[in-house]
Amino acid sequence: SVMWPAINHMLAVGWLLLMAVVLLWRVIIFALYRQYEVRKPAVSWLNGFRWSVIATGAVWGVAGLLLFPADDILHQVFLAFMLAGVSAAAITSLSADRVSALGFIFPALLPLMASFLLEGGTMPLSMGVMVALFALFLSSAAARMQKNLSENVQLRTESIQHQEALRESEIRLR
């Protein structure tokens, strides 16, 4: 609604429909996973999830191209903040899988960067560079989050194994 006065309404409605299709695809994948998770290898489900995440990031990225209001810096900055916020929120849930995290971040942010760079001028150039740096920062943060998560899972698994060994030892001792 904030962008509505500054953008082509037909493009906005088309973008919303495209987003609805991608989100419906993701809901269907999730519903099928919940219903049939044991019949299909985990890798197949992961690949389906990854492709749906990449498609979602790409649709957000299309917003950075189609909904980019030329010569309206306030709405451009709002669009940049919106895409940055969506991308930052996405890595918190996607960082467990690096492919998914990167598959969302770069398709979502690189088209916005291109829009700024193609706009011309000092301010748009600076904004384009900042978007590129932000994408690199998010990818680095996602990698760190994935590493921390992996280490936590490993430590938890080792702790459970040590607890089981201790119980077995106590049983033998008794």
N, CA, C and O atoms as a DFTB+ gen file, in Angstrom:
696 C
 N C O
     1  1       0.825      -1.202       0.000
     2  2       0.000       0.000       0.000
     3  2       0.864       1.258       0.000
     4  3       0.457       2.278      -0.555
     5  1       2.041       1.206       0.608
     6  2       2.931       2.359       0.613
     7  2       3.459       2.619      -0.793
     8  3       3.608       3.771      -1.200
     9  1       3.736       1.564      -1.523
    10  2       4.307       1.699      -2.873
    11  2       3.251       2.019      -3.931
    12  3       3.602       2.481      -5.016
    13  1       1.984       1.789      -3.648
    14  2       0.911       1.880      -4.639
    15  2       0.918       3.188      -5.435
    16  3       0.770       3.136      -6.656
    17  1       1.082       4.363      -4.806
    18  2       1.049       5.595      -5.591
    19  2       2.238       5.763      -6.538
    20  3       2.166       6.555      -7.478
    21  1       3.315       5.040      -6.308
    22  2       4.548       5.268      -7.073
    23  2       4.821       4.214      -8.133
    24  3       5.811       4.324      -8.857
    25  1       3.964       3.184      -8.250
    26  2       4.265       2.079      -9.166
    27  2       3.102       1.829     -10.119
    28  3       1.986       2.306      -9.911
    29  1       3.393       1.071     -11.163
    30  2       2.389       0.647     -12.125
    31  2       1.490      -0.391     -11.438
    32  3       1.968      -1.417     -10.954
    33  1       0.189      -0.108     -11.403
    34  2      -0.737      -0.972     -10.667
    35  2      -0.858      -2.364     -11.282
    36  3      -0.989      -3.349     -10.555
    37  1      -0.815      -2.456     -12.598
    38  2      -0.903      -3.768     -13.248
    39  2       0.325      -4.621     -12.903
    40  3       0.202      -5.826     -12.679
    41  1       1.498      -4.000     -12.861
    42  2       2.707      -4.735     -12.484
    43  2       2.614      -5.196     -11.030
    44  3       3.026      -6.308     -10.698
    45  1       2.079      -4.350     -10.179
    46  2       1.945      -4.712      -8.767
    47  2       0.996      -5.888      -8.587
    48  3       1.293      -6.815      -7.833
    49  1      -0.129      -5.859      -9.263
    50  2      -1.091      -6.965      -9.169
    51  2      -0.482      -8.240      -9.754
    52  3      -0.650      -9.321      -9.189
    53  1       0.216      -8.121     -10.873
    54  2       0.888      -9.292     -11.458
    55  2       1.914      -9.869     -10.510
    56  3       2.014     -11.088     -10.366
    57  1       2.688      -8.994      -9.852
    58  2       3.689      -9.466      -8.896
    59  2       3.014     -10.178      -7.723
    60  3       3.482     -11.230      -7.287
    61  1       1.924      -9.616      -7.212
    62  2       1.199     -10.256      -6.108
    63  2       0.672     -11.635      -6.506
    64  3       0.720     -12.577      -5.715
    65  1       0.173     -11.746      -7.725
    66  2      -0.313     -13.055      -8.201
    67  2       0.836     -14.053      -8.318
    68  3       0.691     -15.219      -7.951
    69  1       1.959     -13.600      -8.823
    70  2       3.139     -14.468      -8.929
    71  2       3.574     -14.943      -7.536
    72  3       3.885     -16.119      -7.346
    73  1       3.595     -14.026      -6.570
    74  2       3.960     -14.397      -5.202
    75  2       2.954     -15.396      -4.637
    76  3       3.343     -16.344      -3.956
    77  1       1.674     -15.197      -4.909
    78  2       0.649     -16.122      -4.415
    79  2       0.864     -17.522      -4.992
    80  3       0.716     -18.510      -4.274
    81  1       1.210     -17.619      -6.274
    82  2       1.462     -18.923      -6.906
    83  2       2.650     -19.618      -6.237
    84  3       2.581     -20.808      -5.931
    85  1       3.728     -18.884      -6.014
    86  2       4.922     -19.475      -5.399
    87  2       4.619     -19.909      -3.961
    88  3       5.037     -20.987      -3.539
    89  1       3.908     -19.089      -3.224
    90  2       3.573     -19.459      -1.845
    91  2       2.642     -20.673      -1.803
    92  3       2.770     -21.524      -0.922
    93  1       1.710     -20.752      -2.748
    94  2       0.839     -21.933      -2.837
    95  2       1.676     -23.178      -3.129
    96  3       1.431     -24.233      -2.544
    97  1       2.654     -23.070      -4.022
    98  2       3.568     -24.173      -4.322
    99  2       4.269     -24.627      -3.040
   100  3       4.379     -25.826      -2.786
   101  1       4.740     -23.680      -2.237
   102  2       5.438     -24.024      -0.998
   103  2       4.500     -24.703      -0.001
   104  3       4.905     -25.637       0.691
   105  1       3.264     -24.245       0.077
   106  2       2.285     -24.864       0.976
   107  2       2.007     -26.301       0.529
   108  3       1.906     -27.201       1.363
   109  1       1.885     -26.516      -0.766
   110  2       1.630     -27.867      -1.285
   111  2       2.808     -28.784      -0.971
   112  3       2.608     -29.920      -0.543
   113  1       4.029     -28.306      -1.176
   114  2       5.206     -29.116      -0.857
   115  2       5.210     -29.483       0.621
   116  3       5.483     -30.629       0.979
   117  1       4.908     -28.513       1.481
   118  2       4.879     -28.772       2.919
   119  2       3.788     -29.784       3.278
   120  3       4.024     -30.696       4.070
   121  1       2.604     -29.625       2.699
   122  2       1.503     -30.547       2.992
   123  2       1.842     -31.965       2.534
   124  3       1.568     -32.932       3.245
   125  1       2.438     -32.086       1.349
   126  2       2.837     -33.408       0.860
   127  2       3.920     -34.015       1.741
   128  3       3.904     -35.216       2.010
   129  1       4.848     -33.202       2.185
   130  2       5.899     -33.683       3.077
   131  2       5.287     -34.224       4.363
   132  3       5.647     -35.310       4.817
   133  1       4.373     -33.479       4.943
   134  2       3.741     -33.913       6.191
   135  2       2.960     -35.212       5.998
   136  3       2.894     -36.042       6.905
   137  1       2.378     -35.384       4.831
   138  2       1.555     -36.557       4.566
   139  2       2.380     -37.778       4.160
   140  3       2.050     -38.895       4.558
   141  1       3.443     -37.590       3.379
   142  2       4.178     -38.705       2.787
   143  2       5.666     -38.711       3.111
   144  3       6.453     -39.257       2.339
   145  1       6.069     -38.126       4.222
   146  2       7.503     -37.951       4.477
   147  2       8.313     -39.245       4.460
   148  3       9.491     -39.206       4.106
   149  1       7.741     -40.377       4.822
   150  2       8.534     -41.610       4.869
   151  2       8.637     -42.292       3.509
   152  3       9.468     -43.187       3.357
   153  1       7.849     -41.922       2.529
   154  2       7.855     -42.597       1.234
   155  2       8.879     -42.052       0.260
   156  3       9.121     -42.664      -0.780
   157  1       9.479     -40.930       0.568
   158  2      10.391     -40.289      -0.358
   159  2      11.683     -39.972       0.396
   160  3      11.621     -39.576       1.560
   161  1      12.847     -40.134      -0.230
   162  2      14.097     -39.822       0.471
   163  2      14.156     -38.352       0.898
   164  3      13.595     -37.476       0.239
   165  1      14.838     -38.107       1.999
   166  2      14.952     -36.751       2.540
   167  2      15.581     -35.790       1.543
   168  3      15.230     -34.610       1.510
   169  1      16.508     -36.287       0.731
   170  2      17.172     -35.430      -0.253
   171  2      16.157     -34.885      -1.254
   172  3      16.267     -33.732      -1.673
   173  1      15.187     -35.681      -1.638
   174  2      14.160     -35.218      -2.580
   175  2      13.336     -34.088      -1.976
   176  3      13.054     -33.088      -2.637
   177  1      12.952     -34.260      -0.709
   178  2      12.191     -33.194      -0.042
   179  2      13.040     -31.935       0.098
   180  3      12.554     -30.824      -0.115
   181  1      14.309     -32.111       0.457
   182  2      15.197     -30.958       0.608
   183  2      15.355     -30.216      -0.708
   184  3      15.320     -28.986      -0.731
   185  1      15.527     -30.939      -1.794
   186  2      15.656     -30.286      -3.104
   187  2      14.381     -29.541      -3.494
   188  3      14.445     -28.436      -4.032
   189  1      13.235     -30.142      -3.223
   190  2      11.973     -29.453      -3.490
   191  2      11.845     -28.184      -2.670
   192  3      11.394     -27.154      -3.170
   193  1      12.247     -28.262      -1.397
   194  2      12.222     -27.090      -0.524
   195  2      13.167     -26.014      -1.051
   196  3      12.813     -24.837      -1.120
   197  1      14.376     -26.439      -1.422
   198  2      15.357     -25.474      -1.927
   199  2      14.835     -24.741      -3.159
   200  3      14.945     -23.518      -3.248
   201  1      14.272     -25.480      -4.103
   202  2      13.768     -24.833      -5.319
   203  2      12.637     -23.862      -4.994
   204  3      12.528     -22.803      -5.612
   205  1      11.799     -24.220      -4.031
   206  2      10.712     -23.303      -3.674
   207  2      11.257     -22.052      -2.980
   208  3      10.713     -20.962      -3.158
   209  1      12.315     -22.197      -2.199
   210  2      12.945     -21.042      -1.543
   211  2      13.596     -20.142      -2.591
   212  3      13.466     -18.920      -2.529
   213  1      14.291     -20.740      -3.545
   214  2      14.923     -19.956      -4.613
   215  2      13.860     -19.210      -5.419
   216  3      14.045     -18.047      -5.779
   217  1      12.743     -19.891      -5.697
   218  2      11.659     -19.229      -6.431
   219  2      11.083     -18.069      -5.627
   220  3      10.769     -17.021      -6.191
   221  1      10.944     -18.246      -4.322
   222  2      10.433     -17.165      -3.477
   223  2      11.397     -15.981      -3.483
   224  3      10.972     -14.832      -3.610
   225  1      12.694     -16.259      -3.345
   226  2      13.685     -15.185      -3.406
   227  2      13.657     -14.482      -4.750
   228  3      13.793     -13.260      -4.817
   229  1      13.481     -15.248      -5.825
   230  2      13.435     -14.654      -7.166
   231  2      12.209     -13.757      -7.329
   232  3      12.294     -12.700      -7.954
   233  1      11.084     -14.167      -6.775
   234  2       9.888     -13.321      -6.874
   235  2      10.087     -12.026      -6.089
   236  3       9.681     -10.957      -6.544
   237  1      10.705     -12.118      -4.921
   238  2      11.030     -10.891      -4.188
   239  2      11.998     -10.038      -5.009
   240  3      11.879      -8.814      -5.048
   241  1      12.953     -10.695      -5.661
   242  2      13.890      -9.963      -6.500
   243  2      13.211      -9.275      -7.661
   244  3      13.595      -8.168      -8.040
   245  1      12.197      -9.920      -8.236
   246  2      11.432      -9.302      -9.321
   247  2      10.799      -7.999      -8.837
   248  3      10.656      -7.051      -9.609
   249  1      10.420      -7.952      -7.559
   250  2       9.876      -6.709      -7.003
   251  2      10.910      -5.588      -7.099
   252  3      10.563      -4.431      -7.337
   253  1      12.178      -5.941      -6.912
   254  2      13.236      -4.944      -7.009
   255  2      13.409      -4.394      -8.418
   256  3      13.997      -3.329      -8.605
   257  1      12.901      -5.116      -9.404
   258  2      12.952      -4.646     -10.797
   259  2      11.630      -4.015     -11.229
   260  3      11.595      -2.869     -11.679
   261  1      10.540      -4.778     -11.086
   262  2       9.240      -4.316     -11.585
   263  2       8.651      -3.181     -10.764
   264  3       8.003      -2.286     -11.307
   265  1       8.873      -3.216      -9.475
   266  2       8.234      -2.232      -8.593
   267  2       9.183      -1.109      -8.194
   268  3       8.906      -0.356      -7.261
   269  1      10.295      -1.002      -8.902
   270  2      11.288       0.029      -8.606
   271  2      10.828       1.340      -9.233
   272  3      10.829       1.461     -10.458
   273  1      10.433       2.329      -8.421
   274  2       9.925       3.585      -8.979
   275  2      11.066       4.512      -9.405
   276  3      11.824       4.994      -8.564
   277  1      11.184       4.753     -10.689
   278  2      12.258       5.607     -11.203
   279  2      12.102       7.036     -10.676
   280  3      10.992       7.560     -10.580
   281  1      13.208       7.635     -10.345
   282  2      13.252       9.035      -9.909
   283  2      12.407       9.321      -8.667
   284  3      11.916      10.438      -8.506
   285  1      12.230       8.339      -7.794
   286  2      11.481       8.544      -6.546
   287  2      12.278       7.888      -5.424
   288  3      12.000       6.754      -5.035
   289  1      13.263       8.605      -4.912
   290  2      14.220       8.042      -3.966
   291  2      13.542       7.550      -2.686
   292  3      13.974       6.543      -2.123
   293  1      12.492       8.230      -2.209
   294  2      11.826       7.787      -0.982
   295  2      11.210       6.399      -1.149
   296  3      11.357       5.543      -0.276
   297  1      10.530       6.179      -2.253
   298  2       9.935       4.863      -2.486
   299  2      11.002       3.818      -2.822
   300  3      10.840       2.639      -2.508
   301  1      12.080       4.248      -3.454
   302  2      13.182       3.321      -3.717
   303  2      13.802       2.848      -2.404
   304  3      14.076       1.660      -2.230
   305  1      14.018       3.786      -1.486
   306  2      14.586       3.430      -0.185
   307  2      13.623       2.530       0.584
   308  3      14.052       1.575       1.232
   309  1      12.323       2.828       0.517
   310  2      11.338       1.962       1.182
   311  2      11.405       0.548       0.616
   312  3      11.395      -0.424       1.372
   313  1      11.472       0.426      -0.709
   314  2      11.574      -0.889      -1.346
   315  2      12.851      -1.599      -0.892
   316  3      12.836      -2.800      -0.623
   317  1      13.945      -0.858      -0.808
   318  2      15.209      -1.446      -0.357
   319  2      15.089      -1.948       1.082
   320  3      15.548      -3.047       1.393
   321  1      14.482      -1.159       1.952
   322  2      14.303      -1.590       3.339
   323  2      13.389      -2.812       3.421
   324  3      13.628      -3.722       4.215
   325  1      12.355      -2.826       2.606
   326  2      11.445      -3.962       2.611
   327  2      12.175      -5.243       2.189
   328  3      12.049      -6.277       2.845
   329  1      12.934      -5.171       1.093
   330  2      13.659      -6.354       0.625
   331  2      14.763      -6.760       1.596
   332  3      15.014      -7.950       1.789
   333  1      15.421      -5.779       2.205
   334  2      16.452      -6.091       3.196
   335  2      15.836      -6.774       4.408
   336  3      16.399      -7.737       4.929
   337  1      14.700      -6.291       4.856
   338  2      14.035      -6.895       6.006
   339  2      13.580      -8.315       5.730
   340  3      13.753      -9.198       6.569
   341  1      13.003      -8.541       4.565
   342  2      12.568      -9.896       4.192
   343  2      13.775     -10.826       4.122
   344  3      13.706     -11.966       4.581
   345  1      14.866     -10.354       3.558
   346  2      16.074     -11.184       3.427
   347  2      16.693     -11.479       4.789
   348  3      17.104     -12.608       5.055
   349  1      16.760     -10.474       5.643
   350  2      17.327     -10.690       6.982
   351  2      16.475     -11.665       7.779
   352  3      17.004     -12.522       8.487
   353  1      15.166     -11.538       7.667
   354  2      14.278     -12.468       8.371
   355  2      14.417     -13.878       7.810
   356  3      14.358     -14.851       8.562
   357  1      14.599     -13.997       6.506
   358  2      14.689     -15.316       5.877
   359  2      15.908     -16.092       6.347
   360  3      15.825     -17.307       6.524
   361  1      17.038     -15.425       6.554
   362  2      18.223     -16.189       6.926
   363  2      18.106     -16.778       8.325
   364  3      18.778     -17.765       8.628
   365  1      17.276     -16.205       9.182
   366  2      17.138     -16.793      10.514
   367  2      16.516     -18.176      10.448
   368  3      16.844     -19.044      11.257
   369  1      15.625     -18.389       9.494
   370  2      15.026     -19.718       9.374
   371  2      15.709     -20.586       8.326
   372  3      15.558     -21.807       8.357
   373  1      16.448     -19.999       7.409
   374  2      17.059     -20.765       6.325
   375  2      18.534     -21.079       6.550
   376  3      19.126     -21.824       5.770
   377  1      19.131     -20.531       7.589
   378  2      20.581     -20.681       7.762
   379  2      21.003     -22.116       8.056
   380  3      22.188     -22.435       7.950
   381  1      20.081     -22.979       8.418
   382  2      20.444     -24.381       8.637
   383  2      20.910     -25.036       7.340
   384  3      21.655     -26.017       7.366
   385  1      20.474     -24.496       6.219
   386  2      20.868     -25.024       4.916
   387  2      21.449     -23.882       4.086
   388  3      20.719     -22.988       3.658
   389  1      22.734     -23.911       3.863
   390  2      23.423     -22.824       3.162
   391  2      22.852     -22.590       1.766
   392  3      22.709     -21.441       1.348
   393  1      22.527     -23.645       1.046
   394  2      21.980     -23.504      -0.310
   395  2      20.672     -22.718      -0.270
   396  3      20.450     -21.834      -1.098
   397  1      19.816     -23.035       0.682
   398  2      18.539     -22.318       0.801
   399  2      18.763     -20.856       1.161
   400  3      18.141     -19.969       0.576
   401  1      19.647     -20.600       2.121
   402  2      19.900     -19.223       2.546
   403  2      20.434     -18.383       1.386
   404  3      19.926     -17.295       1.116
   405  1      21.451     -18.889       0.710
   406  2      22.018     -18.150      -0.419
   407  2      21.048     -18.096      -1.594
   408  3      21.003     -17.116      -2.337
   409  1      20.276     -19.167      -1.746
   410  2      19.289     -19.226      -2.820
   411  2      18.156     -18.243      -2.634
   412  3      17.451     -17.927      -3.593
   413  1      17.967     -17.758      -1.434
   414  2      16.980     -16.706      -1.206
   415  2      17.620     -15.325      -1.289
   416  3      17.110     -14.431      -1.964
   417  1      18.736     -15.164      -0.597
   418  2      19.358     -13.842      -0.452
   419  2      19.721     -13.222      -1.804
   420  3      19.310     -12.101      -2.104
   421  1      20.483     -13.942      -2.610
   422  2      20.985     -13.344      -3.842
   423  2      19.898     -13.087      -4.881
   424  3      19.899     -12.010      -5.478
   425  1      18.965     -14.017      -5.133
   426  2      17.888     -13.670      -6.079
   427  2      16.991     -12.533      -5.574
   428  3      16.408     -11.802      -6.374
   429  1      16.882     -12.385      -4.257
   430  2      16.029     -11.326      -3.715
   431  2      16.698      -9.954      -3.787
   432  3      16.021      -8.951      -4.010
   433  1      18.017      -9.899      -3.603
   434  2      18.682      -8.600      -3.480
   435  2      19.429      -8.127      -4.729
   436  3      19.527      -6.920      -4.953
   437  1      19.948      -9.024      -5.531
   438  2      20.740      -8.583      -6.686
   439  2      19.938      -7.779      -7.722
   440  3      20.481      -6.835      -8.296
   441  1      18.672      -8.118      -7.979
   442  2      17.919      -7.265      -8.910
   443  2      17.732      -5.833      -8.383
   444  3      17.747      -4.881      -9.163
   445  1      17.559      -5.682      -7.079
   446  2      17.459      -4.345      -6.499
   447  2      18.772      -3.590      -6.692
   448  3      18.774      -2.409      -7.039
   449  1      19.879      -4.278      -6.464
   450  2      21.189      -3.671      -6.677
   451  2      21.310      -3.192      -8.131
   452  3      21.766      -2.077      -8.388
   453  1      20.904      -4.034      -9.065
   454  2      20.963      -3.671     -10.482
   455  2      20.081      -2.462     -10.780
   456  3      20.467      -1.583     -11.550
   457  1      18.895      -2.418     -10.169
   458  2      18.003      -1.268     -10.384
   459  2      18.658       0.027      -9.932
   460  3      18.591       1.043     -10.625
   461  1      19.297      -0.016      -8.758
   462  2      19.979       1.181      -8.280
   463  2      21.132       1.564      -9.203
   464  3      21.293       2.737      -9.540
   465  1      21.924       0.592      -9.607
   466  2      23.081       0.889     -10.446
   467  2      22.670       1.427     -11.814
   468  3      23.361       2.273     -12.381
   469  1      21.556       0.945     -12.344
   470  2      21.076       1.410     -13.642
   471  2      20.413       2.784     -13.558
   472  3      20.278       3.475     -14.568
   473  1      20.001       3.176     -12.352
   474  2      19.351       4.472     -12.152
   475  2      20.307       5.624     -12.474
   476  3      19.886       6.653     -13.004
   477  1      21.572       5.452     -12.159
   478  2      22.560       6.498     -12.422
   479  2      22.557       7.556     -11.328
   480  3      21.540       7.784     -10.672
   481  1      23.673       8.181     -11.144
   482  2      23.796       9.211     -10.121
   483  2      24.531       8.689      -8.892
   484  3      24.687       7.483      -8.704
   485  1      24.970       9.613      -8.073
   486  2      25.779       9.267      -6.904
   487  2      24.984       8.491      -5.854
   488  3      25.444       7.461      -5.360
   489  1      23.794       8.985      -5.515
   490  2      22.994       8.329      -4.475
   491  2      22.570       6.915      -4.894
   492  3      22.762       5.979      -4.119
   493  1      22.000       6.729      -6.092
   494  2      21.654       5.359      -6.489
   495  2      22.869       4.434      -6.569
   496  3      22.772       3.257      -6.221
   497  1      24.001       4.951      -7.019
   498  2      25.217       4.145      -7.065
   499  2      25.599       3.700      -5.654
   500  3      25.923       2.534      -5.427
   501  1      25.556       4.636      -4.715
   502  2      25.863       4.309      -3.314
   503  2      24.886       3.281      -2.767
   504  3      25.291       2.353      -2.066
   505  1      23.605       3.434      -3.079
   506  2      22.591       2.478      -2.607
   507  2      22.839       1.090      -3.214
   508  3      22.704       0.079      -2.525
   509  1      23.198       1.044      -4.489
   510  2      23.493      -0.241      -5.131
   511  2      24.660      -0.949      -4.474
   512  3      24.614      -2.158      -4.246
   513  1      25.707      -0.195      -4.170
   514  2      26.873      -0.773      -3.491
   515  2      26.475      -1.255      -2.096
   516  3      26.912      -2.320      -1.660
   517  1      25.652      -0.480      -1.399
   518  2      25.214      -0.876      -0.059
   519  2      24.373      -2.155      -0.095
   520  3      24.497      -3.003       0.789
   521  1      23.530      -2.294      -1.099
   522  2      22.735      -3.517      -1.240
   523  2      23.659      -4.713      -1.477
   524  3      23.442      -5.782      -0.905
   525  1      24.680      -4.547      -2.310
   526  2      25.635      -5.633      -2.558
   527  2      26.375      -6.004      -1.281
   528  3      26.545      -7.187      -0.987
   529  1      26.817      -5.006      -0.517
   530  2      27.500      -5.279       0.750
   531  2      26.563      -5.958       1.747
   532  3      26.977      -6.850       2.487
   533  1      25.310      -5.536       1.761
   534  2      24.330      -6.151       2.655
   535  2      24.116      -7.619       2.300
   536  3      24.010      -8.462       3.190
   537  1      24.053      -7.931       1.002
   538  2      23.895      -9.325       0.573
   539  2      25.094     -10.161       1.017
   540  3      24.930     -11.296       1.466
   541  1      26.284      -9.605       0.894
   542  2      27.480     -10.324       1.354
   543  2      27.471     -10.499       2.869
   544  3      27.840     -11.558       3.375
   545  1      27.052      -9.468       3.590
   546  2      26.951      -9.561       5.044
   547  2      25.961     -10.652       5.454
   548  3      26.251     -11.460       6.335
   549  1      24.790     -10.670       4.808
   550  2      23.788     -11.690       5.136
   551  2      24.301     -13.095       4.832
   552  3      24.057     -14.019       5.608
   553  1      25.000     -13.268       3.724
   554  2      25.511     -14.602       3.387
   555  2      26.564     -15.034       4.404
   556  3      26.628     -16.209       4.765
   557  1      27.380     -14.106       4.863
   558  2      28.369     -14.414       5.895
   559  2      27.682     -14.761       7.218
   560  3      28.074     -15.712       7.894
   561  1      26.664     -13.994       7.581
   562  2      25.922     -14.269       8.817
   563  2      25.223     -15.627       8.744
   564  3      25.189     -16.360       9.732
   565  1      24.670     -15.963       7.585
   566  2      24.010     -17.263       7.422
   567  2      25.012     -18.397       7.579
   568  3      24.699     -19.424       8.183
   569  1      26.218     -18.220       7.039
   570  2      27.258     -19.258       7.163
   571  2      27.652     -19.437       8.636
   572  3      27.818     -20.564       9.103
   573  1      27.799     -18.336       9.354
   574  2      28.131     -18.436      10.784
   575  2      27.012     -19.101      11.568
   576  3      27.263     -19.923      12.450
   577  1      25.771     -18.739      11.240
   578  2      24.633     -19.347      11.928
   579  2      24.569     -20.844      11.650
   580  3      24.270     -21.627      12.552
   581  1      24.847     -21.249      10.412
   582  2      24.838     -22.669      10.076
   583  2      25.934     -23.403      10.840
   584  3      25.705     -24.498      11.353
   585  1      27.112     -22.812      10.918
   586  2      28.216     -23.428      11.644
   587  2      27.864     -23.581      13.118
   588  3      28.108     -24.637      13.701
   589  1      27.295     -22.546      13.731
   590  2      26.891     -22.619      15.134
   591  2      25.828     -23.687      15.355
   592  3      25.884     -24.430      16.335
   593  1      24.867     -23.762      14.452
   594  2      23.820     -24.767      14.567
   595  2      24.401     -26.173      14.468
   596  3      24.032     -27.056      15.243
   597  1      25.304     -26.382      13.521
   598  2      25.933     -27.703      13.367
   599  2      26.724     -28.086      14.610
   600  3      26.656     -29.226      15.069
   601  1      27.474     -27.133      15.154
   602  2      28.242     -27.398      16.368
   603  2      27.316     -27.709      17.541
   604  3      27.602     -28.604      18.336
   605  1      26.213     -26.977      17.652
   606  2      25.262     -27.230      18.741
   607  2      24.637     -28.617      18.627
   608  3      24.478     -29.312      19.631
   609  1      24.284     -29.020      17.410
   610  2      23.715     -30.354      17.204
   611  2      24.746     -31.418      17.558
   612  3      24.412     -32.412      18.204
   613  1      25.989     -31.221      17.146
   614  2      27.044     -32.179      17.447
   615  2      27.266     -32.281      18.957
   616  3      27.368     -33.385      19.494
   617  1      27.341     -31.145      19.641
   618  2      27.537     -31.157      21.099
   619  2      26.362     -31.810      21.809
   620  3      26.550     -32.549      22.776
   621  1      25.167     -31.545      21.342
   622  2      23.974     -32.158      21.948
   623  2      23.998     -33.679      21.757
   624  3      23.681     -34.432      22.677
   625  1      24.375     -34.117      20.555
   626  2      24.460     -35.559      20.284
   627  2      25.511     -36.213      21.167
   628  3      25.273     -37.284      21.726
   629  1      26.662     -35.585      21.298
   630  2      27.712     -36.124      22.164
   631  2      27.264     -36.157      23.614
   632  3      27.574     -37.110      24.330
   633  1      26.550     -35.147      24.059
   634  2      26.045     -35.109      25.432
   635  2      25.072     -36.249      25.683
   636  3      25.126     -36.891      26.733
   637  1      24.190     -36.505      24.735
   638  2      23.234     -37.611      24.874
   639  2      23.971     -38.937      24.926
   640  3      23.628     -39.811      25.722
   641  1      24.999     -39.094      24.068
   642  2      25.777     -40.340      24.073
   643  2      26.503     -40.525      25.404
   644  3      26.569     -41.639      25.924
   645  1      27.045     -39.442      25.958
   646  2      27.732     -39.532      27.252
   647  2      26.749     -39.865      28.365
   648  3      27.082     -40.631      29.270
   649  1      25.546     -39.305      28.315
   650  2      24.530     -39.614      29.324
   651  2      24.121     -41.080      29.256
   652  3      23.944     -41.725      30.290
   653  1      23.970     -41.609      28.040
   654  2      23.621     -43.025      27.878
   655  2      24.738     -43.922      28.385
   656  3      24.480     -44.935      29.036
   657  1      25.981     -43.550      28.089
   658  2      27.126     -44.329      28.576
   659  2      27.185     -44.300      30.095
   660  3      27.488     -45.311      30.728
   661  1      26.897     -43.147      30.677
   662  2      26.891     -43.028      32.141
   663  2      25.801     -43.897      32.747
   664  3      26.038     -44.555      33.760
   665  1      24.625     -43.916      32.161
   666  2      23.534     -44.775      32.660
   667  2      23.923     -46.248      32.583
   668  3      23.697     -47.010      33.523
   669  1      24.517     -46.643      31.441
   670  2      24.951     -48.036      31.299
   671  2      25.996     -48.368      32.337
   672  3      25.967     -49.455      32.913
   673  1      26.908     -47.469      32.588
   674  2      27.953     -47.684      33.593
   675  2      27.343     -47.823      34.990
   676  3      27.758     -48.676      35.774
   677  1      26.364     -46.983      35.290
   678  2      25.696     -47.058      36.599
   679  2      24.961     -48.388      36.763
   680  3      24.963     -48.981      37.842
   681  1      24.332     -48.848      35.676
   682  2      23.614     -50.130      35.725
   683  2      24.600     -51.266      35.978
   684  3      24.331     -52.151      36.789
   685  1      25.737     -51.245      35.290
   686  2      26.765     -52.277      35.485
   687  2      27.320     -52.221      36.892
   688  3      27.569     -53.259      37.505
   689  1      27.515     -51.021      37.409
   690  2      28.050     -50.842      38.749
   691  2      27.083     -51.406      39.785
   692  3      27.514     -52.046      40.744
   693  1      25.781     -51.176      39.605
   694  2      24.789     -51.715      40.537
   695  2      24.805     -53.222      40.496
   696  3      24.038     -53.867      41.212
